[in-house]
Every structure is written in C-alpha cells, then in structure tokens.
Amino acid sequence: MYHLIAILAILLSGISNAASSVPRRHKRGWIIDSFSMVEEHPGPFPYVLGTVSVDRRYKVNFELTGHGVDKDPKGLLSIDQNTGVITVHHKIDYEQVQLLMLQFKARNVSNMAVDTQLGVEIHISDINDNRPRFEHDEYPITIKESQRQGAFVMTVLARDLDKRGSPNSIIDYRIISTTPITQNAEFYMIENGTILFKGCLDYEKAQTYTIIVEAKDRGVPPLSSTCKVIINVEDMNNHFPIFTGHTGTGRVKERETGQTFLRVQVDDKDSRGTSAWKAKYTIHGDTGKNFHIETDSETNEGILSVVLALDFEEGSVRNLSISVENETPYFSCVVKEQPPRGPWKVDYFDSSSGQGGVVRSPMEKISVSVEDVNDPPEFVCPLGDVTVEENTEIGHLLETFIAVDKDKTFNDDFVYLKGSDPAGWVNVGPQDGKITTAKVIDRESDYVKNNTYTITLYAVSTGVPPMTGTATLNIHLTDQNDNVPKLESHMLTMCLSASVVNITAYDLDGDPYSGPFHFELLGDIKGRWRLDPSFGRTVNLIKEEAVYAGSHKLLLKISDAQGKFLQQNLTMTVCDCSTIPNCHARRVTSVIPGGGTVGIVIASLFLFLGVLLLVIFVSCGRHRTMFLVDPGSGATLLKSNIETPGTDCKVPDAQNGRCHEAMSTQSNVKNSTFQQEANSQLRFQDFSTYKKCQVSQQYGAADAFQRGSMRSQNMKGHFQRTLFRGENSSFREQNIPAKYEVLLSILNQKTNSIHDQEDDIIKYEPHVYDDEGTECRGDMQLDAISISEVKFDPDELLHLGPRFSNLAALCSPPSNVGL
C-alpha cells in the first residue's frame, strides 16, 4: 500500500510538471511505514527485517536514524543506502523495549536534496521467555491448632515480567505436594494464591506441614516456578487434664493455718509447659473459705492447704470437690465425613466462645479430717461497752464477762486475768470475771481517748498447753464538774504605752461544766486595773493611767458556768518600750546569749570559785588578822556599773565609832581601778565594837536581797549557813544580840518574798546607766552586756595590797569571833 501511495505521488508529480510551463519540484510529505520484530530472535545475525523503497527515475540514497540506530539500543539496525534494506544485527528484549521510533530519508544523488522523508515504527513482539517468580522461596507461618476449617491460612504471590494481560503473564496456582499427609486435615489453594484447609488440625498428629506451591503461566510453552510454605501448628488445649491420684495425710489440726496436707496429680496430653498443659484447680464445697489450692509449676500438681483455722466442734470431716482445667480454654474438633467436594463435616467445640455446647471439667472428691486439740476459752460476748460517771467510787461493778469452753474432748478450768489496763483503774475477779473499779476514774486523764477508756481481759485455761481467750471492755466516761477554770498563762507582759491585754482561761471539764467563764479582779485595784468584758473564755484586762512600769501582782477569781471558781495569781509585767519595741524583744535579748556573754559567765564562775575558796581558807583559821580600812567618805572599793542592786552595810570606824556605808555588787565591772586610796585605818578591836554597827535602814539588808539575784530557798539557806555555821560553831555559842536576831528575821521574810516572786525576778530587765546620748547601733541581743575598754589582767588580783585589806575588813568579823 505504501508503495502504491509512493507511485501515485510520483505520477501526480509528473503530471504537474508536464502541465507547468516552468519545471519545478515539490517536497514530499511524511509517509509512516511499520515493521515488526520478535524479541529474542534466535538468528543467525544479521538478518533482513524489510525494505524501504522509493520508485524514482533518478537515483537516490537512503538514510535511517533514531532508536536502534544512533539512539539506544544502538547498533541494533542498519539500512543499505542504495537498496533501502533494513538489517537486524542482534537480539532485543521485549521487557526492555516494546517500540522503536526511526526516521527514513531518500536523497537525490545529483544534488543530495531530500526527496522523500518517512517515519518508521518497529514493534517488538513478546514471547513467553519469563517464568512466574514468587516473592520468597520459603514462607514460614504459625497457626493455632484450634483454627476452624475454611479459615484463612496465608496467600502466596508470584509475578511474570511478560506482556501484561497476555497468556504469557497469566498465572495459575496449585499445591503440588503436602507433607505429611494426615487423615484429619487437607490443605487446598484457590485462584489468587490463598491457602486454606479442610478438616481439623491436630498438634499431636502433625506439628508442621510443608507445602510445595506451583505458579504457572499460560504462554506457549507455559513456564512455572515453585515455593515452599511451612505451616507450624501451635498446640492448643484439646485434651482435658485427668486426675490420676493424690498424696498426703488428708488430716489437719484445728486452729492451725498454713499447713499443706494434700497434693493432687493430673495427666495432660498437651505439650508440657504450655498454657494448654498448665492446670488450674478450683475448690467446691468450701463454705467457710478455709482451704486454698495452688498449682506446682513444675509438676502441675494441686497443693491443698488451710488458710482459715478449722473448728473441730463444727465438724470432724470436710468433704470437698476439686475441678481442674487449663489456662487456655478447651476446644475439640472431630472429622465426621470427607465429601469429595466442598468442606468436610466436623464436630467443633470451643469453650471460650461457647460454640458447640457445654463440656464439664473433670472433678475429684476429697475428704479432709479435722483433728481435735485443746481449744481456748471463748467469751460469750468478747466486746463490751459500759457507761459510767468519772470519779465513781472504788469497787463499783462495771461489767461481768463470761467465758465458756466448747471443747468436748478437753474439759479444762480457766481463770480470768487482766490484760491491758494502762492506768490501773480496774480489778478483775479471777473466778467470776467481774470487773470493778480499783481507783477513781478521771475523764480528763491522758489515758482516756474521746471519753473512752479501753481494757482487755483474758480467760486462761489450765490445760496443756494453756490456752487464752481475749475480751475487750470500752468504758465510756461521763463528765463531772471536778475541775476549776485556770489561766492559760499566769505571767503576761505589756508595754507601758499599751492599755489592753488578753486573758484566756480553760477548763478540763466539758460542757456544761466548762466555759464561758466569769472573771473578777480582787483586791485594791481601783483606778489601776479593770476587766471589760468580764464574761467569756478570753477577756480584756485594761490598764489605767496610774499603773507604772514594773511587776504587778493581781488576784483573779475565775468561775465556770456552774459557779465553781478558783482564785489565781496573775503577774503583769509592764515594760517601758521606748528604747526596745516591746517586752518580748527584751526577753529574747535576755535569753539568747551571745558568745561574749557565755565567756563572761564562765569567767565569773571561775572568779566566784576562787573567792569561795579564799573565804573558806580565811574562815577556817583560828586566829583572825586585823585589816586596815579606809575611813574615808563612801569607802567605795570599785567603780561599778551594776545591773542588780547590791547590799548596803555599815562598817564600824574604830576611831570615831561611826559606821561607814560600803556596797558589794555582783555586776559587770565598768572600771577595775580603785576610786581612792585609804586615808585612815579602821580595825575591829573586838566583837562588841562590831555589835555597835547599826543598820542604816530598817530593811536595808533585806531589800538588798530582794533586789539581788537569789531565787530560791536554797539561796536563803546558803546565806544562813554563811552567817552561822551550825549550832556548834563558836559564833552560835555566844549570845547573839537581839538586833541581829531581828535582822535575821527580816532577812528570812524577805528571802521568802523573793522565792514567791521568783518568776518576776527572772523577768528583771537591765537599765542603761552609761548612756552618753549617742544612738545605739549595736546588736540588740548584746545591749545588756557592758564590756570594759580597759584590758583586765587577772594577775592583778594577786597583788591587791592594802586595797584587799579594805575588802576583807568589810566581809570578815573580828579575829576573836569564830565562824
């Protein structure tokens, strides 16, 4: 056809040239030619594919370009330039190239102008040169033994590289062989390569199946390949555990727990150690939940033990039943018929889904014998409650506990004993179990919790071994008005600038024997103190303008809601808070010493011990040395800045019979230098001269002790023993003048008052005496400490000379008076 078209074109061209007066040539259009070649041509090469010809009156040359010539796959084709014959030089693969596109040109030899130009297509024909290929040569898979027939097992796929949709690439699958061949199961395959099975899988008959699968195409000739499918069967529970026996005594003692008395054995044909083999036991008929059974993981035995004590009196035999199953639910599959087509007929049961009916687990009957032992006494009512008023008289009957012995074999006597009684408030009758009060019961005791006091009682048998029963008695106490209101704090502080302070009282009794309270101030307090209000649990104590700074003793009468009252002392300390914010700040300063304070205290202790030893040494001598005394004005030994007043005493002057006043202090020394040297000498000539010394004020010495730091009767006794060393001392044997007896009496009264005001003395606050008007910028905790700027050398005490004589003269009686 293409040749005819070419001839027709030539003829038309000739007619056109003849009709034209001017000869001219027209360029030919594209004319597409087509060839076909078979892939994998066996040769021999080269061979002729075809000829492209152009019918011309003149000679032409032929050219061929494109795929297969100068483009990939290069060198496949060539053309004879004179004849137009196309030659093939080697094989081609359809799976790589399906079509070759080329260009054909015919040139006039005379002028090499293109005369004809064609497009050439060469189609590659496919042959069945590729066999189907599986993705894997081997496919392992695991399926459960309980899987039902017709269920999906797996799908295998193969690919063929030949032309898609042609018979060369259409694949058919089939099972070539199955190993082993079993009567209960048969594997088969459907068109898409899916493997299924008919019948029942049985792990005990075949744990693994090996299947050879073939994939074949439909080409001519057909090509095929195979793969191996390995199916592993997982063992499932298709066998019941069967009881084979039991070992053990089957006997337990009453009241004993934790003992193992029986082991049951089972046999299971499933794979050992798997969940299909492991047994689970269940106890039936154990109404009291006394028993427990667990599985031995190694032997699969059931271990039976007692977890709740048994009572022989409730029965000497316990009849139990034990069932067993596996951890994995049971199933069964039995082939009934194998028709040639379609699925087989099987009986299938699965306990997990309930398909196929109900199958009962194996049961084993067990008899347990209970051995009788000596039982403890049992209280008829082991828990008792009784309500009684506090302060009930001794011997009051609270409760009677009764215990019994239910043991039929052992008939023992028993006694009642007291167990827990923290406060020792009750007695227990050993024979009758009567609980009576042994002491007065106090509801406000620390042993009472939530108005309840708890005791325990024992009933102890006389058998061997002795057995004990326990009972508990809760004693609920009702309140009485046996407590009076009391102040929460007997010592309060307030600043002089303040006017109100709160007073709070409490009562250990409960309502209605407690608050609100009525407060009343007693004594002469008019114009100084008052209460507003005076009713409640906390009231306001109001300070009037007339109250000065210092310690004030108030007497309060506090009555509860029933009128029961108590008069109590209240110490009010009023502080001048102008330099320190409040009284509490001063108190903190006084109770938190710094490192320097501790050092001063330790040094003072050593100094006191030295002076004490010196006094003892001087007092023990029979002969007294006379000392010279400075008779000058004041006779002050040391220049002092004291925080606590000392003792003022008159020292007799030997020359003019006058008494000079000297002061001894226990304060921090401001300046250790002496104020003046002695201007004259004073000596004690005898005791009569010493007697003439009169007290400058009626209560001078006693006031000195009141203002001092003595805080107890022990200090008072020490002072007395310092004056009079026993009844046998030489000083005591002489007739003490009446004035000294009066002085001693006054001292005793004042020291007693000091003891009563001990807490007030503790609160004494130091005053600043050396304020030069400069603003204090030091640490508040060190404000009360005065440290001398002059370095003190302790060795100076060893060389006091005449100045020490002045001190000794004031502190020692005449030499002829023994102490």
Secondary structure, 3 states (H helix, E strand, C coil): CHHHHHHHHHHHHHHHHHHCCCCCCCCCCEEEEEEEEECCCCCCCCEEEEECCCCCCCCEEEEEEEECCCECCCCCEEECCCCCEEEECCCCCCCCCCEEEEEEEEEECCCCCEEEEEEEEEEEECCCCCCCEECCCEEEEEEECCCCCCCCCEECCEECCCCCCCCCCCEEEEEEEEECCCCCEEEEECCCCEEEEEECCCCCCCCEEEEEEEEEECCCCCCEEEEEEEEEEECCCCCCCEEEEEECCCEEECCCCCCEEEEEEEECCCCCCCCCCCEEEEEECCCCCCEEEEECCCCCCEEEEECCCCCHHHCCEEEEEEEEEECCCCEEEEEEECCCCCCCEEEEEECCCCECCCCCCCEEEEEEEEECCCCCCEECCCEEEEEEECCCCCCCEEEECCEECCCCCCCCCEEEEECCCCCCCEEECCCCCEEEECCCCCCCCCCCECCEEEEEEEEEECCCCCCEEEEEEEEEEECCCCCCCEECCCEEEEECCCCEEEEEEECCCCCCCCCCEEEEEECCCCCCEEECCCEECEEEEEECCCCCCEEEEEEEEEECCCCCEEEEEEEEEEECCCCCCCHHHHHHHHHCCCHHHHHHHHHHHHHHHHHHHHHHHHHHCCCCCCCCCCCCCCCCCCECCCCCCCEEEEEECCCCCCEEEEEECCCCCCECCCCCCCCCCCCCCCHHHHHCCCCCCCCHHHHHHHHCCCCCHHHHHHHHHHHCCCCCCHHHHCCCCHHHHHHHHHHHHHHHHHHHCHHHHHCCCCCCCCCCCCCCCCCHHHCCCCCCCCCCCHHHHHHCCHHHHHHHHHHCCCCCCCC
